[in-house]
Amino acid sequence: ERQRLLSEANTTIADWLIDLQLGMISEQDKTRLKSWWSYIKNIKELDLSEVKDEARYQAIIWPVSPR
């Protein structure tokens, strides 16, 4: 699930990253990029080391995407 969420988020921000590198990003898209990047960081920071069964997996509180 973590990988799926990260892949989805990275796909969402891909064009904005290119626009940022080229200096063509709008302020609105820059704000969106920051929100999505924060979301990506929150997913990566989840400690899933204790998830060893279905009950613990179901108890994970995944960050909400900034859609």
ABEGO torsion letter per residue (X at the ends): XAAAAAAAAAAAAAAAAAAAAAGABBAAAAAAAAAAAAAAAAAAABBAAABABAAAAAABBBBBBAX
